[in-house]
């Protein structure tokens, strides 16, 4: 991606690899960091999006910082023909940030994974109980979060740092 990239675009690529700042004006901050107007930086990002060099820019949310220090990965044993329905149902819970499917195995029969957040372990447990009752799925495991690992943005080879 960087072989024939103009210097200005290389600066933007290098800057966004460190992630956007934790401010209410992340793109303005990015522009200031590369010595440009925010409109010019946004134009480059839009062009990258349009031509497929950029798929998306996503937020990495710290649930701890957002006031939701309790969390658990909940794994559900769901028959293949019910996964989509259950996944859609679970995704409607505001306390659920992730829902995804993984293949079950003989040793691990759980195929649907959800990340549930709350202010306390008790709150998380109440939500999980409600999810179970509403879905009719009673075979699940709650894997409580012990510590949040450092979240980092992806790095791309060949960038101008």
SVG drawing of the C-alpha trace seen along z (x, -y; Angstrom):
<svg xmlns="http://www.w3.org/2000/svg" viewBox="-38 -23 47 58">
<polyline fill="none" stroke="black" stroke-width="0.4" points="0.0,0.0 2.9,-2.4 5.1,-1.8 3.7,-4.7 1.9,-6.5 2.3,-10.3 4.2,-11.5 1.0,-13.1 -0.8,-9.8 2.1,-8.0 2.0,-10.4 -1.7,-9.7 -1.2,-5.9 1.7,-6.1 -0.5,-8.3 -3.6,-6.1 -1.7,-3.0 -1.3,-4.3 -5.0,-4.6 -7.2,-7.6 -6.9,-9.5 -9.4,-9.4 -10.9,-12.8 -14.2,-14.1 -12.3,-15.4 -10.2,-12.4 -10.0,-13.4 -9.0,-17.0 -6.3,-15.6 -5.1,-13.3 -5.0,-16.2 -3.0,-18.3 -0.6,-15.4 0.2,-15.3 0.2,-19.1 -2.9,-19.2 -6.5,-20.5 -9.0,-18.0 -10.9,-18.3 -7.8,-17.1 -7.3,-14.2 -11.0,-13.2 -10.8,-13.4 -7.8,-10.9 -9.7,-8.5 -12.8,-8.8 -10.8,-8.1 -9.2,-5.1 -12.6,-3.8 -14.0,-4.3 -11.1,-2.5 -11.0,0.3 -7.7,-0.5 -9.6,-1.2 -12.4,1.1 -13.4,-0.6 -12.3,-2.6 -13.7,-1.1 -13.7,-2.1 -12.0,-0.1 -14.2,-0.6 -12.8,-0.3 -15.8,1.0 -13.9,0.4 -13.5,-3.3 -17.1,-3.5 -18.2,-2.5 -18.9,1.2 -16.1,2.9 -17.9,6.3 -18.0,8.5 -18.2,12.1 -17.9,14.1 -20.9,16.4 -20.8,19.4 -24.0,21.1 -24.8,24.5 -27.1,23.9 -28.2,26.2 -27.0,25.0 -30.5,24.3 -31.1,21.9 -27.8,20.0 -29.0,17.1 -32.2,16.6 -30.4,16.8 -27.6,14.5 -30.1,11.9 -32.0,12.2 -28.8,11.8 -27.5,8.9 -30.7,6.9 -29.5,6.8 -27.9,3.4 -25.4,5.1 -24.1,7.3 -21.2,5.9 -20.3,9.0 -22.2,12.0 -20.4,14.5 -20.5,18.1 -17.7,20.6 -17.7,24.3 -18.4,26.6 -16.3,29.7 -16.7,32.9 -14.7,31.5 -16.4,28.0 -20.0,28.1 -20.6,24.3 -21.1,22.6 -22.5,19.1 -20.4,16.6 -21.6,13.3 -19.7,10.7 -22.0,9.3 -21.1,6.1 -22.4,4.6 -21.7,2.5 -21.2,5.7 -21.0,9.4 -24.5,9.6 -25.8,7.3 -24.1,9.5 -25.6,12.6 -29.1,11.1 -28.7,10.3 -27.4,13.7 -30.3,15.3 -32.7,13.1 -31.0,14.1 -31.4,17.7 -35.1,17.4 -36.0,15.4 -34.0,17.7 -34.9,21.0 -31.2,21.9 -30.2,23.4 -26.9,25.0 -24.3,22.2 -21.1,21.2 -20.2,17.9 -16.5,17.1 -16.0,14.0 -13.5,11.3 -10.6,11.2 -8.6,8.4 -8.8,6.4 -5.9,6.9 -4.3,4.1 -6.2,3.3 -4.1,2.1 -4.8,1.2 -3.5,3.3 -0.1,2.5 0.5,2.6 3.8,3.6 5.7,1.1 4.3,-2.1 6.3,-5.3 6.8,-5.7"/>
</svg>
